[in-house]
Amino acid sequence: MEDKDFVTKTDYWPISKSCIVLNIGRKYIKVGFSNSLRPLAILQVGELWDECFDRFRIENKNRESIGKVINQDDVLDDDQREPHVKFNQLTNDISNNSDSDCRINRNKLVFNYVDKIKHLGKWKIKWLLFLQELYTSYLKCNPKDYSVILVEKVLFPDSIRNCIIDYLIKDMGISGICTIEEPLAALYTSGIPTGIVVDIGISETVIYPVYNGYPIIQSIIILNFGYNQIIDYFKRILIRQLDVINEDKEEDITNNELTLIKSLQDPIFEDILFQCGIVKPQNNDIIDESNSDVIGNFEYNYISNDGMIYQIISIDQYSRTQPFELFFGDDKYDSEIVYDIVIDGIIPSIKACNIDIRKEIVQNILVSGGIAATYGFEQRLLSELKSTIGLDPKLEPLGKFINIISPPISPFIRSYSGASIYASLPGLNFITSKEIVH
């Protein structure tokens, strides 16, 4: 049940016609109606990408390397060899989940489409059935009553986008779909049409400069590094430190804690880091006394499935702060690649922009993605950026204009909230059935 304090008066506003906002990410899909800044539902969808991955590949392992999408269309369509595998099970799971409030017939919606998708690969079947479930179990509305704002990641696979648009318009009867990229949508939460969006995703970080509402394509930079690497490094630090303590003290308590940590799944590590993660100030190896209460040891209560506290995991100051140093090049994730979100991403992106617009762009830097909500992240990014620009004679005059804005919206849902604002604007270019090539 949603907490009443979670919704504020600014979450809703009257608009002439509401749309459905569908924000598709690599790990989460956020869906809801455009008259709210907050999504109606946030769903984990990692398994949908298992059949059709779009991972980035590093071409050159140096600071100038940029990710490149691997086209998997030919590989994915190989699943046509077994088009009926698990199809009945998937359709039954949806059709048996009845709800009296739903205004469309699930059985008719699912099984009328059986003949049309038997020739598709399994990855397409999973996506189409998931879209059906969004409307029947979460949105609970007639698809024909609402247009859709599709928020997609940068370099979103064309095969998946076309599959979604084709199905929603041709088979579910949606009047139109308007697409927008996540970083551009997030910028709408600032109310300023010009700036740089630093979009930190699950497996990549996108530096996305925008001028007057239009992305500067040649200046977009994608780093093959994201939240997954932070979680993986955090896990390594915990295990390595407990191994050392266990060898020195040989205590049963430490041994039990080490065994527990090694058995935990990634979602638990994400929850631990979300609760205790802190980004320390630049060049601050020793925490000041004023910060001693903020950055100290943290005890995480691991709760088992039966609701009982199974184990208390102690997280020290080093483990709480060190994983985030990967973003600033102060540590190495592996022996070959060093990441720095400022040197590898933001600075080259600024240099790639026209000199006449650099001053406007750096005045409005927006960070999007859940990791930006970590205490001290935006302040550290600002200090790193100012100090780095001060070392470059060509960019040094920009130092006094640099500003990181922080709208009163969680970084985790900024792209969704921006899309809701975008949906209220007049003159949007919707894709309709006339634009679809049959």
QUIMO-V226812 format. One record per helix or strand of 3 or more residues. SS is the DSSP state (helix for helix, strand for strand). FROM is the first residue (numbers start at 1). LEN is the number of residues. If there is no record, write none. Layout:
# QUIMO-V226812
SS_FROM_LEN + SS_FROM_LEN
This chain:
# QUIMO-V226812
helix_4_3 + helix_9_3 + strand_20_5 + strand_28_6 + strand_41_4 + helix_46_4 + strand_56_3 + strand_67_3 + helix_73_10 + helix_87_9 + helix_106_6 + helix_114_4 + helix_122_18 + helix_143_3 + strand_148_5 + helix_158_13 + strand_177_5 + helix_182_6 + strand_195_6 + strand_205_7 + helix_217_3 + strand_221_3 + helix_227_23 + helix_252_12 + helix_266_11 + helix_289_3 + strand_298_6 + strand_309_7 + helix_317_11 + helix_341_12 + helix_358_5 + strand_365_4 + helix_370_4 + helix_377_13 + helix_396_6 + helix_411_13 + helix_433_3
